[in-house]
Amino acid sequence: MPSDLATVVLQTNVFDAAGAAEVFLLARILFGGVLAFMGLNHFMNVDEMTGYAEFKGLPAPRLSVVGSGGLLVFGGLGLVVGAFPVLAAGALAVFLLVSAVTMHDFWTVDDPEEQQNEMTAFLKNTFGAGAALGFLALGGVAWPYALGIGVF
C-alpha cells in the first residue's frame, strides 16, 4: 500500500515517454480498425451470418447480426478516433466475451476441424476482450491524438 498520497493520484502522464503516444495511436488503429472491419463484414454477409447465428440458437438472429455489426463498427471507430472510449471499450469487451462463449463453444463440437475453427474464434474473441479491457482501463486518461469526446 502506498504510503504517500502523491502515489495514489491518477497518473496522467502515461504517454510522456518517447513514442508512447504514437504507439498507443497505432494500437488503437490496429485494434479498433480490425473490429470496425469485422462489423462491416456483418453487414456485407448478413444472410450467411444470420444462418450461423440461427444455427447457434440465438434469438432474433438477423437482428443479432445487425446489432453486433453496429456495435463493432461504432466501438472500433470510437477507439480509433478517441470518442467515448469508456463506452466503446466496455461495450466491445462485453460483446467479445459473450460472443466467445455463446458463438464459439468449441467444447461442444465433435468434428475436429470444426472444433479447431471454433477454438480459434473463441481465443480470438477472448484475447480481443483482454485488449478492450486494457483500453477501458485507460479510458479515464486523456488520450493523445484523440477527439477527447466522452461521457466519463
Salt bridges, closest charged atoms under 4 A:
ASP47 OD1 - ARG62 NH1 2.93
ASP105 OD1 - LYS56 NZ 2.69
GLU118 OE2 - LYS56 NZ 3.77
GLU118 OE1 - HIS104 ND1 2.80
